[in-house]
Amino acid sequence: MVINNNWAPCGHEKKEYLFQYKVVSVYKCGLCGMVFTDKYNTSIDPGRAYENYYKDSTGGRFNFGIEHIIRLFRFFRAFRIFTVYPRARRILDIGSGRGFTLYYLKKHYNYKRTV
């Protein structure tokens, strides 16, 4: 496996095997917590992909009013997930955007682990 140390939070020297899906193995770094596969493209620097994505450090992409409404919708989405699965304590959300739903599940609904 080739690790691109230019973008990785660490060298992933303590990677832990999680599972395999078809021909792709999934690992988690024991140092930085990043989850990754053995098939990622090392020619792309993910840090640079988001360099200019947000206007400022607040993570807002829209004006203040719209951002507030979006976060409110994410809060209610978290509530809906909680009501459907009230006993769940872990969740994996693929393509979670900016992660507000995961944030609210962890903060307000006692999810122990959100990824």
N, CA, C and O atoms as a MOPAC input file, in Angstrom:
PM7 MOZYME 1SCF
protein

 N      0.84000 1    -1.18200 1     0.00000 1
 C      0.00000 1     0.00000 1     0.00000 1
 C      0.87700 1     1.23600 1     0.00000 1
 O      1.85600 1     1.30300 1     0.74300 1
 N      0.54100 1     2.20500 1    -0.81800 1
 C      1.29200 1     3.45300 1    -0.88800 1
 C      0.55700 1     4.50800 1    -0.08800 1
 O     -0.64100 1     4.72000 1    -0.27600 1
 N      1.27300 1     5.16600 1     0.80100 1
 C      0.69300 1     6.24200 1     1.59900 1
 C      1.28700 1     7.55600 1     1.12600 1
 O      2.50800 1     7.69200 1     1.05100 1
 N      0.44900 1     8.51200 1     0.81100 1
 C      0.90500 1     9.82800 1     0.40700 1
 C      1.00100 1    10.69100 1     1.65600 1
 O     -0.01100 1    11.21900 1     2.11600 1
 N      2.19300 1    10.84300 1     2.21000 1
 C      2.37100 1    11.58800 1     3.45500 1
 C      2.20100 1    13.08900 1     3.28100 1
 O      2.20200 1    13.82000 1     4.27200 1
 N      2.05500 1    13.57100 1     2.04900 1
 C      1.84600 1    15.00900 1     1.84100 1
 C      0.48800 1    15.46000 1     2.34700 1
 O      0.33600 1    16.61600 1     2.74200 1
 N     -0.50200 1    14.57800 1     2.34600 1
 C     -1.83200 1    14.99300 1     2.79700 1
 C     -2.30300 1    14.23200 1     4.02500 1
 O     -3.19200 1    14.70400 1     4.73400 1
 N     -1.73400 1    13.07800 1     4.28900 1
 C     -2.18400 1    12.26400 1     5.40900 1
 C     -1.86600 1    12.95300 1     6.73100 1
 O     -0.77100 1    13.49300 1     6.88600 1
 N     -2.80000 1    12.94900 1     7.69500 1
 C     -2.54000 1    13.54800 1     9.00400 1
 C     -1.32500 1    12.92000 1     9.67000 1
 O     -0.64200 1    13.57300 1    10.46000 1
 N     -1.05500 1    11.67200 1     9.36100 1
 C      0.13700 1    10.98800 1     9.86100 1
 C      0.54600 1     9.98500 1     8.79000 1
 O     -0.04800 1     9.95200 1     7.71200 1
 N      1.52900 1     9.18800 1     9.07100 1
 C      1.97100 1     8.20700 1     8.08600 1
 C      1.15300 1     6.92900 1     8.07800 1
 O      1.45300 1     6.00800 1     7.31800 1
 N      0.11700 1     6.85900 1     8.91700 1
 C     -0.73900 1     5.66700 1     9.05000 1
 C      0.10600 1     4.42700 1     9.35800 1
 O     -0.15600 1     3.34300 1     8.83600 1
 N      1.10600 1     4.59800 1    10.19800 1
 C      1.99000 1     3.49700 1    10.54900 1
 C      1.28200 1     2.44700 1    11.40400 1
 O      1.70500 1     1.29100 1    11.43500 1
 N      0.21900 1     2.83100 1    12.09000 1
 C     -0.52100 1     1.88900 1    12.93700 1
 C     -1.90800 1     1.63600 1    12.35600 1
 O     -2.91700 1     1.76400 1    13.04900 1
 N     -1.94400 1     1.27200 1    11.06500 1
 C     -3.24500 1     1.00900 1    10.45000 1
 C     -3.79300 1    -0.31000 1    10.95800 1
 O     -3.05200 1    -1.26800 1    11.17700 1
 N     -5.11000 1    -0.34300 1    11.14200 1
 C     -5.80600 1    -1.52500 1    11.63200 1
 C     -6.81000 1    -1.96000 1    10.57100 1
 O     -7.59100 1    -1.14300 1    10.08400 1
 N     -6.79300 1    -3.22300 1    10.21700 1
 C     -7.73200 1    -3.77100 1     9.24200 1
 C     -9.12700 1    -3.77300 1     9.85000 1
 O     -9.31300 1    -4.26900 1    10.96200 1
 N    -10.12000 1    -3.22100 1     9.13300 1
 C    -11.50200 1    -3.22100 1     9.60700 1
 C    -12.32000 1    -4.32000 1     8.93300 1
 O    -12.88000 1    -5.18600 1     9.60500 1
 N    -12.38500 1    -4.27800 1     7.59500 1
 C    -13.14900 1    -5.28400 1     6.85500 1
 C    -12.80400 1    -5.18100 1     5.37800 1
 O    -12.07700 1    -4.28300 1     4.95300 1
 N    -13.33700 1    -6.11200 1     4.60900 1
 C    -13.13600 1    -6.09700 1     3.16900 1
 C    -14.48800 1    -6.12500 1     2.48400 1
 O    -15.37700 1    -6.88100 1     2.87400 1
 N    -14.64100 1    -5.28900 1     1.45200 1
 C    -15.84500 1    -5.27300 1     0.63300 1
 C    -15.42600 1    -5.58100 1    -0.78800 1
 O    -14.76200 1    -4.77000 1    -1.43300 1
 N    -15.80100 1    -6.73200 1    -1.27300 1
 C    -15.38600 1    -7.23800 1    -2.57900 1
 C    -13.85900 1    -7.25100 1    -2.64200 1
 O    -13.23200 1    -8.03600 1    -1.93200 1
 N    -13.24100 1    -6.40100 1    -3.47300 1
 C    -11.77400 1    -6.41900 1    -3.59000 1
 C    -11.11200 1    -5.25200 1    -2.86200 1
 O     -9.90400 1    -5.05300 1    -2.99900 1
 N    -11.87300 1    -4.47900 1    -2.09400 1
 C    -11.33000 1    -3.30200 1    -1.41800 1
 C    -11.25000 1    -3.56200 1     0.09000 1
 O    -12.25300 1    -3.90100 1     0.72000 1
 N    -10.06800 1    -3.40400 1     0.65700 1
 C     -9.87500 1    -3.52300 1     2.10200 1
 C    -10.01600 1    -2.15500 1     2.73800 1
 O     -9.56900 1    -1.15500 1     2.17600 1
 N    -10.64000 1    -2.10600 1     3.91600 1
 C    -10.84900 1    -0.85600 1     4.64000 1
 C    -10.03000 1    -0.90500 1     5.92500 1
 O    -10.04800 1    -1.89700 1     6.65400 1
 N     -9.30800 1     0.18900 1     6.18800 1
 C     -8.43100 1     0.27900 1     7.35100 1
 C     -8.76800 1     1.51900 1     8.16500 1
 O     -9.39800 1     2.45400 1     7.67100 1
 N     -8.33700 1     1.50900 1     9.42300 1
 C     -8.44400 1     2.68700 1    10.28100 1
 C     -7.06900 1     2.91800 1    10.89000 1
 O     -6.42700 1     1.98100 1    11.36500 1
 N     -6.62200 1     4.16300 1    10.87300 1
 C     -5.34100 1     4.50200 1    11.46200 1
 C     -5.50100 1     4.58700 1    12.98000 1
 O     -6.36800 1     5.30600 1    13.47700 1
 N     -4.66800 1     3.85500 1    13.71000 1
 C     -4.70200 1     3.86800 1    15.15900 1
 C     -4.15200 1     5.14600 1    15.76100 1
 O     -4.33100 1     5.39400 1    16.95300 1
 N     -3.48100 1     5.96800 1    14.95100 1
 C     -2.91200 1     7.22000 1    15.44100 1
 C     -3.84200 1     8.40600 1    15.21500 1
 O     -4.14200 1     9.14900 1    16.15000 1
 N     -4.30200 1     8.58600 1    13.97200 1
 C     -5.11700 1     9.77700 1    13.66000 1
 C     -6.60300 1     9.46700 1    13.54300 1
 O     -7.41400 1    10.39400 1    13.52500 1
 N     -6.99400 1     8.18000 1    13.46200 1
 C     -8.40200 1     7.81500 1    13.39400 1
 C     -8.99900 1     7.84500 1    12.00100 1
 O    -10.18000 1     7.53700 1    11.84300 1
 N     -8.22200 1     8.20600 1    10.97900 1
 C     -8.73900 1     8.28000 1     9.61600 1
 C     -9.08000 1     6.88500 1     9.10600 1
 O     -8.31700 1     5.94300 1     9.32300 1
 N    -10.21700 1     6.74500 1     8.43200 1
 C    -10.62700 1     5.49400 1     7.80600 1
 C    -10.34600 1     5.62600 1     6.31900 1
 O    -10.71200 1     6.62600 1     5.70200 1
 N     -9.69800 1     4.61900 1     5.73900 1
 C     -9.29400 1     4.71200 1     4.33500 1
 C     -9.25700 1     3.31900 1     3.72900 1
 O     -9.32500 1     2.31500 1     4.43700 1
 N     -9.14800 1     3.27600 1     2.41200 1
 C     -9.06900 1     2.00500 1     1.69700 1
 C     -7.68800 1     1.84700 1     1.08600 1
 O     -6.88000 1     2.77600 1     1.09200 1
 N     -7.43200 1     0.67900 1     0.56800 1
 C     -6.16400 1     0.44400 1    -0.11000 1
 C     -6.24600 1     0.83200 1    -1.58600 1
 O     -5.28600 1     0.62800 1    -2.33000 1
 N     -7.36600 1     1.38200 1    -2.01300 1
 C     -7.56700 1     1.71900 1    -3.42200 1
 C     -7.69800 1     3.22100 1    -3.67500 1
 O     -8.15500 1     3.62000 1    -4.74600 1
 N     -7.31000 1     4.05600 1    -2.72200 1
 C     -7.49800 1     5.48300 1    -2.94900 1
 C     -6.45200 1     6.02000 1    -3.91200 1
 O     -5.37500 1     5.44600 1    -4.06700 1
 N     -6.78300 1     7.11600 1    -4.54800 1
 C     -5.93400 1     7.73000 1    -5.56200 1
 C     -4.90300 1     8.61400 1    -4.87900 1
 O     -5.25800 1     9.63100 1    -4.28300 1
 N     -3.63700 1     8.24300 1    -4.95700 1
 C     -2.59300 1     9.00800 1    -4.27400 1
 C     -2.17900 1    10.25600 1    -5.04900 1
 O     -1.38200 1    11.05000 1    -4.55000 1
 N     -2.70400 1    10.44200 1    -6.25600 1
 C     -2.32700 1    11.63600 1    -7.01500 1
 C     -3.18100 1    12.83400 1    -6.63400 1
 O     -2.89500 1    13.94800 1    -7.07200 1
 N     -4.21300 1    12.64000 1    -5.83700 1
 C     -5.09700 1    13.73000 1    -5.41900 1
 C     -4.80900 1    14.06100 1    -3.96100 1
 O     -4.68900 1    13.16300 1    -3.12700 1
 N     -4.70100 1    15.32600 1    -3.65900 1
 C     -4.48900 1    15.79200 1    -2.29400 1
 C     -5.82800 1    16.26800 1    -1.74500 1
 O     -6.26100 1    17.36600 1    -2.09200 1
 N     -6.50800 1    15.47800 1    -0.89300 1
 C     -7.82900 1    15.85900 1    -0.40200 1
 C     -7.84000 1    17.19700 1     0.33600 1
 O     -8.82800 1    17.92800 1     0.27700 1
 N     -6.76100 1    17.51500 1     1.02000 1
 C     -6.69900 1    18.80000 1     1.71600 1
 C     -6.81900 1    19.96700 1     0.75500 1
 O     -7.46200 1    20.96800 1     1.07300 1
 N     -6.21600 1    19.85500 1    -0.40100 1
 C     -6.29300 1    20.93100 1    -1.40000 1
 C     -7.66900 1    20.99400 1    -2.06500 1
 O     -8.08600 1    22.05500 1    -2.52900 1
 N     -8.37100 1    19.86800 1    -2.11100 1
 C     -9.68700 1    19.85000 1    -2.74400 1
 C    -10.66200 1    20.76100 1    -2.00400 1
 O    -11.57300 1    21.31100 1    -2.62300 1
 N    -10.49000 1    20.93400 1    -0.68900 1
 C    -11.39900 1    21.74300 1     0.11500 1
 C    -10.80700 1    23.09200 1     0.50800 1
 O    -11.42300 1    23.84900 1     1.25900 1
 N     -9.61300 1    23.39100 1     0.00100 1
 C     -8.91800 1    24.61200 1     0.36600 1
 C     -9.77400 1    25.86500 1     0.21000 1
 O     -9.82000 1    26.70500 1     1.10900 1
 N    -10.44500 1    25.98800 1    -0.91900 1
 C    -11.24400 1    27.18000 1    -1.20100 1
 C    -12.73500 1    26.89000 1    -1.22200 1
 O    -13.51100 1    27.67700 1    -1.76400 1
 N    -13.14300 1    25.77300 1    -0.64000 1
 C    -14.54400 1    25.37000 1    -0.72200 1
 C    -15.44300 1    26.25900 1     0.11900 1
 O    -16.52600 1    26.64200 1    -0.32400 1
 N    -15.01300 1    26.58700 1     1.31400 1
 C    -15.82500 1    27.41100 1     2.19500 1
 C    -15.32900 1    28.84500 1     2.17500 1
 O    -14.14600 1    29.10500 1     1.95300 1
 N    -16.25100 1    29.77600 1     2.40900 1
 C    -15.90000 1    31.19700 1     2.38100 1
 C    -14.93900 1    31.58200 1     3.48900 1
 O    -14.02300 1    32.37500 1     3.27100 1
 N    -15.13700 1    31.03200 1     4.66800 1
 C    -14.32400 1    31.39900 1     5.81400 1
 C    -14.21800 1    30.21300 1     6.76400 1
 O    -14.65600 1    29.11200 1     6.42900 1
 N    -13.65200 1    30.42200 1     7.92400 1
 C    -13.40200 1    29.32100 1     8.85200 1
 C    -14.66500 1    28.81200 1     9.54400 1
 O    -14.59500 1    27.81000 1    10.25600 1
 N    -15.80700 1    29.45700 1     9.36400 1
 C    -17.03400 1    29.00100 1    10.01600 1
 C    -17.66400 1    27.82700 1     9.27900 1
 O    -18.57500 1    27.18800 1     9.80600 1
 N    -17.20200 1    27.53700 1     8.08600 1
 C    -17.76600 1    26.42200 1     7.34500 1
 C    -19.04400 1    26.78400 1     6.61800 1
 O    -19.72500 1    25.90100 1     6.09600 1
 N    -19.38300 1    28.05100 1     6.57100 1
 C    -20.60500 1    28.46400 1     5.89300 1
 C    -20.41600 1    28.59700 1     4.40500 1
 O    -19.41400 1    29.15000 1     3.95000 1
 N    -21.35700 1    28.10200 1     3.64700 1
 C    -21.30700 1    28.25900 1     2.19500 1
 C    -22.33000 1    29.26000 1     1.71000 1
 O    -22.25600 1    29.73100 1     0.57500 1
 N    -23.28400 1    29.58900 1     2.56300 1
 C    -24.36200 1    30.47800 1     2.16700 1
 C    -24.41500 1    31.65100 1     3.13500 1
 O    -23.62600 1    31.72200 1     4.07700 1
 N    -25.34700 1    32.57200 1     2.90000 1
 C    -25.45800 1    33.68300 1     3.83600 1
 C    -25.99600 1    33.19100 1     5.17300 1
 O    -26.49500 1    32.06900 1     5.27000 1
 N    -25.89700 1    34.02000 1     6.19600 1
 C    -26.20100 1    33.62200 1     7.56500 1
 C    -27.58900 1    33.00600 1     7.71400 1
 O    -27.73000 1    31.96800 1     8.36000 1
 N    -28.61000 1    33.61900 1     7.13600 1
 C    -29.98800 1    33.12700 1     7.27600 1
 C    -30.17200 1    31.74200 1     6.69300 1
 O    -30.78400 1    30.87800 1     7.32000 1
 N    -29.64800 1    31.52600 1     5.50200 1
 C    -29.76800 1    30.21800 1     4.85000 1
 C    -28.98800 1    29.16100 1     5.64000 1
 O    -29.46700 1    28.04200 1     5.82200 1
 N    -27.78500 1    29.51800 1     6.10900 1
 C    -26.98700 1    28.58600 1     6.91400 1
 C    -27.76600 1    28.15200 1     8.16000 1
 O    -27.75400 1    26.97800 1     8.52800 1
 N    -28.43200 1    29.09300 1     8.79400 1
 C    -29.20500 1    28.79300 1     9.99800 1
 C    -30.34100 1    27.80700 1     9.68300 1
 O    -30.58800 1    26.87600 1    10.44900 1
 N    -31.00900 1    28.01400 1     8.58200 1
 C    -32.09900 1    27.11900 1     8.16400 1
 C    -31.55800 1    25.72900 1     7.84000 1
 O    -32.16900 1    24.72700 1     8.21200 1
 N    -30.42200 1    25.65800 1     7.15100 1
 C    -29.82500 1    24.36800 1     6.80700 1
 C    -29.46800 1    23.59800 1     8.06900 1
 O    -29.73200 1    22.39900 1     8.16700 1
 N    -28.86900 1    24.28700 1     9.03400 1
 C    -28.49600 1    23.61300 1    10.28500 1
 C    -29.72900 1    23.16800 1    11.06200 1
 O    -29.70200 1    22.13400 1    11.72800 1
 N    -30.80000 1    23.93500 1    10.98200 1
 C    -32.04500 1    23.54400 1    11.63300 1
 C    -32.60600 1    22.26900 1    10.99400 1
 O    -33.06400 1    21.36900 1    11.69700 1
 N    -32.56800 1    22.19800 1     9.65600 1
 C    -33.01000 1    20.98700 1     8.96200 1
 C    -32.15400 1    19.78700 1     9.36200 1
 O    -32.67500 1    18.68400 1     9.53100 1
 N    -30.84800 1    19.99300 1     9.51400 1
 C    -29.95800 1    18.89800 1     9.92100 1
 C    -30.29000 1    18.43700 1    11.34100 1
 O    -30.20700 1    17.24600 1    11.63900 1
 N    -30.66300 1    19.37000 1    12.21400 1
 C    -31.05300 1    19.00800 1    13.57000 1
 C    -32.30400 1    18.12200 1    13.53800 1
 O    -32.37200 1    17.11300 1    14.23900 1
 N    -33.28800 1    18.50400 1    12.72500 1
 C    -34.50500 1    17.70100 1    12.63500 1
 C    -34.26100 1    16.36600 1    11.93500 1
 O    -34.93600 1    15.38100 1    12.23500 1
 N    -33.30200 1    16.32100 1    11.00400 1
 C    -32.93600 1    15.04700 1    10.39200 1
 C    -32.33900 1    14.12300 1    11.45900 1
 O    -32.64100 1    12.93000 1    11.48800 1
 N    -31.50000 1    14.67100 1    12.32500 1
 C    -30.92400 1    13.89000 1    13.42300 1
 C    -32.02900 1    13.39000 1    14.34800 1
 O    -32.00300 1    12.24200 1    14.79000 1
 N    -32.99500 1    14.25000 1    14.63700 1
 C    -34.11900 1    13.85600 1    15.48400 1
 C    -34.90300 1    12.71000 1    14.84600 1
 O    -35.30300 1    11.76600 1    15.52700 1
 N    -35.11800 1    12.80200 1    13.54100 1
 C    -35.86000 1    11.75400 1    12.83800 1
 C    -35.09800 1    10.43000 1    12.88200 1
 O    -35.70300 1     9.37900 1    13.09400 1
 N    -33.79100 1    10.46800 1    12.68600 1
 C    -32.97600 1     9.25100 1    12.78700 1
 C    -33.09400 1     8.67200 1    14.18900 1
 O    -33.25100 1     7.46300 1    14.35700 1
 N    -33.01900 1     9.53600 1    15.19100 1
 C    -33.12100 1     9.08500 1    16.57400 1
 C    -34.47800 1     8.43900 1    16.85500 1
 O    -34.53900 1     7.42400 1    17.55000 1
 N    -35.55600 1     9.00200 1    16.33300 1
 C    -36.88400 1     8.43200 1    16.59700 1
 C    -37.09100 1     7.09700 1    15.88500 1
 O    -37.82800 1     6.24200 1    16.37700 1
 N    -36.45100 1     6.91100 1    14.73900 1
 C    -36.58000 1     5.64900 1    14.01200 1
 C    -35.74800 1     4.55300 1    14.67900 1
 O    -36.16800 1     3.39800 1    14.74300 1
 N    -34.56100 1     4.92600 1    15.17700 1
 C    -33.64400 1     3.97000 1    15.81600 1
 C    -33.22100 1     4.50100 1    17.18600 1
 O    -32.05800 1     4.86500 1    17.36500 1
 N    -34.13800 1     4.55400 1    18.15900 1
 C    -33.81600 1     5.17800 1    19.44400 1
 C    -32.76800 1     4.43900 1    20.26600 1
 O    -32.13300 1     5.04200 1    21.13200 1
 N    -32.57300 1     3.15700 1    20.01600 1
 C    -31.60100 1     2.39700 1    20.80600 1
 C    -30.21800 1     2.37000 1    20.17200 1
 O    -29.26700 1     1.90600 1    20.80000 1
 N    -30.08600 1     2.85500 1    18.94800 1
 C    -28.78200 1     2.84800 1    18.26900 1
 C    -27.83200 1     3.81300 1    18.96600 1
 O    -28.25100 1     4.86100 1    19.45700 1
 N    -26.57600 1     3.46300 1    19.00700 1
 C    -25.57400 1     4.31400 1    19.64200 1
 C    -24.38100 1     4.58300 1    18.74000 1
 O    -23.44200 1     5.27700 1    19.13200 1
 N    -24.41800 1     4.02500 1    17.51500 1
 C    -23.35500 1     4.26300 1    16.55200 1
 C    -23.98900 1     4.46700 1    15.18700 1
 O    -25.04100 1     3.90000 1    14.89200 1
 N    -23.34100 1     5.28300 1    14.35100 1
 C    -23.86300 1     5.50700 1    13.00700 1
 C    -22.70700 1     5.79500 1    12.06100 1
 O    -21.74900 1     6.48000 1    12.42000 1
 N    -22.80900 1     5.26800 1    10.85800 1
 C    -21.86800 1     5.55100 1     9.78400 1
 C    -22.66000 1     6.24700 1     8.69400 1
 O    -23.62700 1     5.69400 1     8.17000 1
 N    -22.25300 1     7.44900 1     8.35500 1
 C    -22.94100 1     8.23500 1     7.33500 1
 C    -21.97000 1     8.49600 1     6.20100 1
 O    -20.99900 1     9.23500 1     6.36900 1
 N    -22.22400 1     7.89500 1     5.04900 1
 C    -21.37200 1     8.08100 1     3.88000 1
 C    -21.89200 1     9.28900 1     3.11300 1
 O    -23.08300 1     9.37000 1     2.81300 1
 N    -21.02100 1    10.21400 1     2.79900 1
 C    -21.42400 1    11.41500 1     2.07300 1
 C    -22.20600 1    12.36700 1     2.94900 1
 O    -23.24000 1    12.89300 1     2.53700 1
 N    -21.71400 1    12.59300 1     4.16400 1
 C    -22.46700 1    13.37300 1     5.15100 1
 C    -22.33300 1    14.87800 1     4.98100 1
 O    -22.72200 1    15.63500 1     5.87000 1
 N    -21.79100 1    15.32100 1     3.86000 1
 C    -21.65900 1    16.75800 1     3.64900 1
 C    -20.74800 1    17.37500 1     4.67400 1
 O    -19.58900 1    16.98100 1     4.80000 1
 N    -21.26000 1    18.34200 1     5.41100 1
 C    -20.44200 1    19.01500 1     6.41800 1
 C    -20.56300 1    18.36300 1     7.78900 1
 O    -19.92000 1    18.81800 1     8.73500 1
 N    -21.36300 1    17.32000 1     7.92400 1
 C    -21.40700 1    16.53900 1     9.14100 1
 C    -22.28200 1    17.07200 1    10.25000 1
 O    -22.14500 1    16.63000 1    11.39100 1
 N    -23.18500 1    18.01300 1     9.96300 1
 C    -24.02200 1    18.56800 1    11.02300 1
 C    -24.98200 1    17.53300 1    11.61800 1
 O    -25.22200 1    17.53700 1    12.82500 1
 N    -25.52800 1    16.65100 1    10.78500 1
 C    -26.43400 1    15.62800 1    11.31800 1
 C    -25.68900 1    14.74000 1    12.30500 1
 O    -26.20600 1    14.43300 1    13.37900 1
 N    -24.47700 1    14.32600 1    11.94500 1
 C    -23.66800 1    13.50600 1    12.85400 1
 C    -23.34500 1    14.26900 1    14.13500 1
 O    -23.38500 1    13.71000 1    15.23200 1
 N    -23.02900 1    15.54000 1    13.98200 1
 C    -22.72000 1    16.37900 1    15.14000 1
 C    -23.91300 1    16.42700 1    16.10400 1
 O    -23.74700 1    16.27100 1    17.31400 1
 N    -25.09300 1    16.64000 1    15.56700 1
 C    -26.29000 1    16.72700 1    16.41300 1
 C    -26.63500 1    15.37200 1    17.04200 1
 O    -27.07400 1    15.31900 1    18.19100 1
 N    -26.44200 1    14.28200 1    16.30100 1
 C    -26.70400 1    12.96000 1    16.87700 1
 C    -25.80100 1    12.70200 1    18.07800 1
 O    -26.23600 1    12.14900 1    19.08900 1
 N    -24.56300 1    13.10100 1    17.95800 1
 C    -23.62300 1    12.88100 1    19.05600 1
 C    -23.89500 1    13.83200 1    20.22000 1
 O    -23.85200 1    13.42400 1    21.38100 1
 N    -24.17200 1    15.07800 1    19.91600 1
 C    -24.34200 1    16.08700 1    20.96500 1
 C    -25.66700 1    15.95000 1    21.71600 1
 O    -25.68800 1    16.01100 1    22.94500 1
 N    -26.76400 1    15.76700 1    20.99700 1
 C    -28.08600 1    15.81200 1    21.61400 1
 C    -28.74600 1    14.44600 1    21.84300 1
 O    -29.65300 1    14.33500 1    22.66800 1
 N    -28.30300 1    13.41200 1    21.13000 1
 C    -29.00900 1    12.12800 1    21.20300 1
 C    -28.12600 1    10.98300 1    21.68000 1
 O    -28.44600 1     9.81700 1    21.45200 1
 N    -27.03900 1    11.29900 1    22.32600 1
 C    -26.17000 1    10.33100 1    22.99000 1
 C    -25.61300 1     9.23100 1    22.09700 1
 O    -25.37800 1     8.12000 1    22.57200 1
 N    -25.39600 1     9.51100 1    20.82200 1
 C    -24.68900 1     8.54600 1    19.99700 1
 C    -23.24700 1     8.55000 1    20.47400 1
 O    -22.62200 1     9.60500 1    20.58200 1
 N    -22.72300 1     7.36700 1    20.75700 1
 C    -21.36200 1     7.25100 1    21.28500 1
 C    -20.32000 1     7.41200 1    20.19500 1
 O    -19.22100 1     7.91100 1    20.43600 1
 N    -20.67800 1     6.98300 1    18.98900 1
 C    -19.71000 1     7.05300 1    17.90100 1
 C    -20.42800 1     7.43900 1    16.62100 1
 O    -21.38300 1     6.78300 1    16.20700 1
 N    -19.96000 1     8.50500 1    16.00300 1
 C    -20.49900 1     8.93100 1    14.71300 1
 C    -19.32800 1     9.03700 1    13.73700 1
 O    -18.29900 1     9.64100 1    14.04000 1
 N    -19.50700 1     8.44300 1    12.57100 1
 C    -18.44500 1     8.46000 1    11.55000 1
 C    -19.07200 1     8.86700 1    10.24000 1
 O    -18.38000 1     8.95400 1     9.22500 1

